[in-house]
Amino acid sequence: MMSAVWSQNTLKANLESLQCHFTWNLNPHRSKLFLLRDKLEDIGTVEGYSWLGHIYNLQGYIHYQLGITKDALHFFSRAAEALRQMRNTIPEEGPWLVVNYGNLAWLHYQMGKRAESQTYLSKVDILLNEYPSPCHGELHPEICAEKAWALMKFGKEYALPAVEYFQRAIRMQPDMIEWHTSHVLAIVSTCKLYKTQLDVNTFEKIKIALKHDPKNLYLSTIYLAACAAGGRRIEGEACQLAKKILKNPVSSYSGIKPLLKLYRVYLSIDEALDLAEEALERHPGERYLKRCAAICYKKKIFLYRDISLQQILIDKAISLYKEVIALYHQSSLKRKITLANIYVKSTHNQAKADEIFEELLYQSDQEPGDRQMVYSYYAKYLHLIQKQSYKSIEYYMRAAAIQHPSVHRVNSIQILKKIRQRNRNRMCTEIEEFLDNLPD
C-alpha cells in the first residue's frame, strides 16, 4: 500500500516538473476558453504552416479544459504529426516534441492511464537528454518558443512574458524566422499601434523581421500601419497589399483584419467596408470574414455620428451580426451587446435591444466577469438610451460589487465617483456608502 502511494506521488511530482500547457498556469475562465478555441480555428490549418503543431497542442489543452477529453487526445495526436512534418528531419523525434509529449503524459494521467502517462514521461526524459539546451540552466529554445506562442494567444496580459520567452528562444537559436516574426508581433501587441507612433527601436524590429519574412502579409500590414502612424501616406501600398491578401486563403493570419483597421483609421471607413464586402464576395462562406465585416459596419454606425445613417446600413449590420453570433455561438456575449446597441439606432426595431439585454440579464450560467460586463453595458444603455439614471446607478453598483478585476469594474467605479462628486443626484448618499464599503 505504501509502495503504491509513493509511486503515485512520484508520478505526480514528475508530471508537475514538465514544461507543457498543463504546467504553465494557463487557466482562463470558460468563456475565455471558447474565445480561444474560436481564435485558433480561425487561424486555419494550412499544411506547412510553421505554427500548426503548436495550434493543435493548444487546441488539445483547451478542449481538455472544456471537458472534451476525446477531442483533446485527437488534437495532441495531430500536433505530434504536424510537428514532425514541420521539422522534416531524421530522426523524426526531436526537442520540438517535448511539450507535446508532456501534454500527452498529463492527459493520460488525468484519464487514469498511469502506464501510458509514464511512457510519455520517459519519452520526455529521453529527448531532454539527447537534446540538451544550448545554454546550461535554460529551457530548450523549442520549449521557450512554444511557451511564448501559447502565452501570446492568451491575451495582452501575457504579452510581456511572451516577448521574454521569444527573446530567450531567439538568443539560443537565431535562425528560426517564424520566431522572429512572432516576437515582433508580441511586442507590437503591447503598443497602441493605431493611436500613436511606435518608438524607433520597435519600428526597426518590424523592418528587420519583414526583411527576413517578406511573404508574411500579416507582418506587412503591421509595418504599413506603423508607417501610417508615423505620418507616411500609404494609399497606394495599402491597395497593393489588399490585392495580395484577397488572393490568399482566408485566415486570421492572412492580414485582412489589421488591413481593414488600417483602412478605417488612416484611409476611409467606406473603403474598408468596400474591401470587406469584396472579401466576402470572394469567400462567401467564411465566418472569419463575416466577423471582420461586422466590425466595419459597427464602426461606421457608432464612430461616425455626424453622418445621416441610412436604415439599409443598419439592417445590413443587424443581419451580419446575427449571422456572426450564430457562427460563434459560444463566444459572442459582447457581440450580442453590440447587436443590442445597433438595434437602438434602428427606426423600427428598437424594442429588440430591450429583449437582448433582458435575455442576458437573466442568463443564469454567466461567469462573474461576463455578468459584470453585462451589468456595465446595461447601465450605460439605461442612462443614455432609456434615460433611467437611478436604475443605471443600480447596475453600475452591481458591476462594481463583483470582485473581478476588469475595465468594466474600474469604469463603473469611476462613474459612481463622478456622480457622487457632482452631488446632484438623490442617490449620492447611497453611492457614498456603497463606495466606502467597497473592497479594493
N, C-alpha and C positions, 0 to 999 in steps of 0.2 A: 504493500500500500504506500509506504514512504517513498519507494523507488518510483512508483507511477506519478506521485505528486511532484517529486523532484524533476522527473522527465518533462512533465507539463510545464513547470516553472522555467526550466531551461529553454524549452521550445519558445515560450512566450518572450523570454528575455532576448533570445536570438532574433526573433521577429522584430522586436522593438528597436534593435540596433541597426536594422536595414535602412537604406536610403530608397524610399519609394513613396508613392502618393499616400499610402496609409500612415506614414510617419511624418509627414510634412505639415501637420496641423492645418489641413485643408478641410475645414468642417463648416461649410456655409449652411444657412437655413434652407429649407426645402424649396422655397420659391426661387432662390438663387441657383439651386441645382437645376431646376427646369430651364432657367435662363441660359446657364452654361451649356446644357445639353443642346438647346436650340442653336446657340452660337457655334458650337463645334460642328453640328450638322450643316450649317450654312457655309462653313469653310469648304466643304466638298471633299471628295475622296479621289482626286485625280491621281492616277498611278504615276509614281516617280516623284510626287511632291515630297520635299525634304522633311516635312514635319508630320507626315502621315502616320508613322508609327506612334509618335507622341500624342497625336489626336486620338487614336484608338486606345492608348493607355489611359488617357484622361477620361474618355468616354466610359471605359470599363469601371473606373473608380466612381464616376458619377452614378452609373447605373447600380453599382453596389450600394452607394449611399441612399439611393431611392428604393432599395429593397428588391431590385430585379437582378438576382444573383445569376440566373441563366444568361442574361444579356451581358452581364459583367464578364463572365468567363469567355463568352463569344468575342467580345472586344479585346480582351487581353490576348487571346489566341491570334486575332488578326493583327494586333500590334507586333507580336513576335515575328510574324511572317513579313509584315511591311518593313520592319527594322532590318531584317536580313536582306531583303531586296534592295533597300535603300543603300546599305553599305556595300553590297555585292562583292564580298571578299571571301577568300578561302583561308582559314575555316569560316563557316557561316556564323559561328558564335563569337561574340566579342563584347567589350565593355558596354556597348550600346544596349545590351540585353539585361544589364544588371537591374535597372529599375523595373523592367517588365517581369523578370523572374521574382523580384521582391514582391511585386503586386500579386503574382500567382501564388507565392508562398502564403501571403496573408489571406487571400481569398479562400484557398483550400483549408486553411486553419479555421476560418470563420464558418466554413461548410462542415466542419467536423472531420475533415480528411487529413489526419495528422501525418500519415505516411507520405502522402503527396506533398504536403507542406514542407516536410523535412527534405524531400527530394529537391525541391526548388531552392531551399536554403543551401543545400550542398552545391547546387549549380552556381549560386551567387558566390560562394566561397572560392570555387574553382576559378571563376572569371576574375575575381579581385586578386587572386594570387598570380594568375597568368598575365594580367594586365594591370599592374600597379600604377598609381597616379604618377605622372612625370615629376610632380612636386611632393616631396615627403610631407605627410601630415595633412595634405589637401585631398578633397574628394576628386575622383577622376573627372576630367573635363566633360566626358559624355554625361555623367550624372549631374554636374553643375548646369550644363546646357538644358537638360530636360527639366530640372527643377526650376530653372529660370523661366522657361517657356510656360510651365504649368502655373507658376505664380502670376505671370503676366496675364493669363486668361481669367484669373480670379478677381481682377478689378484694379483700379488705380491705387487702392490702399496697399497693394502688394507690388507696385511698380518699382519702388526703390530697392527692395531686396532682389527683385528680378534683375535689375540693372547690375547689381553687385555680383550675382552668380554668373551672369553672362560675361562680365569682365574677368572673373576668375577662369572661366572656361576658355576664353579667347587668349588670355595670357599664357596658358599652358598649351593650347592647340590653335594657333593663329590662322590656320589655312582653311577654316570652315566658313565659307561665305555666308551661309544662312544664319550662322550665329552672329556675325557682324550686323547683318540686316535687322534681325530681331532685337539685338542690343540697342540699335539706334531707335527702333520703333518703341521700345520700352522707355527710353529716355524721353522721346517726344510725348509719350502719354502722360508725363509729369508736367508738361508745359501747356500753356494756353495758346496753342498754335494759331488759332483763327482769331485771336484777340490782340495779341502783342507780338512784336518782332522777337525771333529767337536770338539768344546770345550767340556771339561769333563762334564759340567753341562747339556748340551743338549744331549750328548750321554747317560747319566744316565737317563734322562727323557724318552728317547726312550726305554731303557731297562725296566723301570718300567711300561710304557704303554703296552709293549709287554707281560710282565708278567701277566697283568690283561686282556689282549685281545690276547691270544696266537693263536687263529684261524684266526686272521686278516693277510692274506698273503701279502697284500699291505704294512702293517706296518713291517712285517717280512723282506720284500725286502729292505725297507729303513734301517732297522737295519743292514742287511748284507752289504749294500753299505757303511754304516758308519764304519763297521768293516774293510772293504777293504781299505777305505780311511786312516784308522789308521795303515795299513801295514799287516793286517792279511790275510793269504791265505784262500780263500773261495770257491775254485773249487768244492769240494765235497758237501758243504752246498748249493751252487748255483744249482747244478744238482738236489739235492733232492727237493729244493724249486720249481724248474721248473716243476718237475713231478706233484707236488701238484697243481700248478697254472693251468697247462694244463688240469687237470681233472675237474676243476671248470667251472661254466657258464662264458661266456665272459662278461667282464665289465671293464670299465676304472678303477674300484676299485679292480679288481682281482689281480693286481700287475704285469701284463705282461709288461706294458710299462717301469716302473722303472727296472724290471728284465732285459729286453733287453738292457737298457742303462748300467746296471751293467756289463753285458757280454761285451758290446762294449768297455767300459772304462777299466775294470780290468781283463778281460779274453781275448776274441778274437772276432773280428768283424765277422769272418766266423762262429764261434759257435753261435753268435747272429742271423745271417742270417738263419742258420740251425734251430734254435729254432723258429724263426718267421715263417718259412715255415712249420714246424711241426704243429704249432698252426693253420695255415691256412688250412692244410690238415684235421685237426680235425673239424674245423668250417669254411668251405669254403665260407659261405655267410655272414660272419660277417665283416661289414665295418670297425669297430674299429681295428680289427687285420690287415686288409689291410693297414690301416693308419700306424700302428706300423711297419709293414714290409717295407713300403715305406721309412720310416725314416732310417731303417737299410741300405737299398740299397743306399740312398743318402749319408750316412756317408761313406760307402765303396768307393763310387765314388769320393767324394770330399776331404776326410781326408787322404786317403792313396794314395798320388800322386806318391809314389815311385814304385808302382806296375804297371804291364802292364795290363791294363783293357781289358777284352775281350768284343767284341761287344755284345755278348749274354747277359752279365750282364747289359749293358747299355740299351739294348732293353727291358729286364725284368723290369728295373726301370721305363722306359718310359711308358710301358704298365700299370704298377701298379699305377703310378702317375695319368695317365689319368683316370683310374677307380676310384681312390680316389677322384679326383676333381669332377667327375660326382656324386659321392655319397654325397659329402659335397659341393654341387654346389654353395651355398650362403655364404660359409665361406672359400673359397680356394684361395684367392688372392695370398698369399705367396706361396702356393703350385704351382700355375701357374708360378711364377717367378722361383721357384726351377726347374720345368719341363723345362723351357727355358734354364736354365744353364746346365741341364743334356743333352739336345739336342746338346749343344756346344761340348760335349765330343764324340758325335756320329760321325761315319765315313761317314754316308750317309744322315743324317737328320739335319745338322747344320742350314739350312735356316729356320727351324721351330722356332728356337729361335727368329729370327727377327720377324716372324709372331706373336708370342705370345706377344712380347714387343710392337709391333705396335698396336695390339688389346687393350692392357692395357692402352697405352698412349692416345688412342682416345676414351676411355670409359668415357662417359660424367657424369655418376651418382656417381662418386667416392667422398668420403668424404675427407676433407683436409689431414688427417693422412694417408689415403690409397694412395692418389696421391703423397704425399711426399715420401712414401716408394717406389712406382713405379719409381719416378724420381731418387732416390738414387741408386737403384739396376741397373737401366738402365745406369746411369752414369758409374758405375763400369764395366758394360758389354761393353760400348763403349770404355773405356780406356784399359781394359785388353784383350778383345777379338777382338774388331774391330780396335783397335789402333788409335782411333779418339780422341786424347787428348783434342782438342779445343772444340769439341762438348760435350765431357764428362763434361768439366768445366761448360758449359752452363746448363747442367742438375743438376750438384751439386748446382749451384746457384739457380735454380728453386726450388730444395728441401729445401735449406736453407731459401728461401724467404717466404715459407709457415709458418705462425705463429701458429705452432702446436708443443708443446714440445715432443720430441721423440729422441731415439738414432739415428735415420736416419738424423734428423736435426743437432744434435751435431756432428755426424761423417762427414757430408757434410761440415760443417763449419771448422772442423779440417783439412780436406783435402785441402780446399781452402787456409787456412792459411799456410799450409806446402808448397804449390805451390808458394805462394807469397814470403815466406821466402827464398826459393831456388833461386828465381829471375832469372829463366832461360826460362820462358815462355813469349811469346809475349803478353799474356793476363794479365800479372801481374798488370799493371796499372788499368785495368778494374776490376780485382779482388779486388784490394785495395780499389777502390772507392766503390765497392759493399759492402765490409765488413764494411767500415767506416759508411755507411748509413743504415746498417742492424740493425733493432730494437733488443733489448735484449730479 
